[in-house]
Amino acid sequence: MEDLNTNAPYLQSVLDNANPAWVKAVKKSIMQAARKYRTFTTDDVWAGLVEQDVTTHEPRAIGAIMRLA
């Protein structure tokens, strides 16, 4: 996984412990939301995840992934 350039190491830890397939799905959903909306939030990203059949035990990782986007 890419390093999270932040001075909050707990975000990297959260990201490292998320399901890798879920992380990939979140990135895909972020790209879809970015193409569809001028501005978007994690609510839009979550809506895109409904279509994908992946889960994670660490949903807070969406914040770290959004920071990478």
Sequence and secondary structure as in RCSB ss.txt:
>XXXX:A:sequence
MEDLNTNAPYLQSVLDNANPAWVKAVKKSIMQAARKYRTFTTDDVWAGLVEQDVTTHEPRAIGAIMRLA
>XXXX:A:secstr
     SS HHHHHHHHTS HHHHHHHHHHHHHHHHH SS  HHHHHHHHTTS    S TTHHHHHHHH 
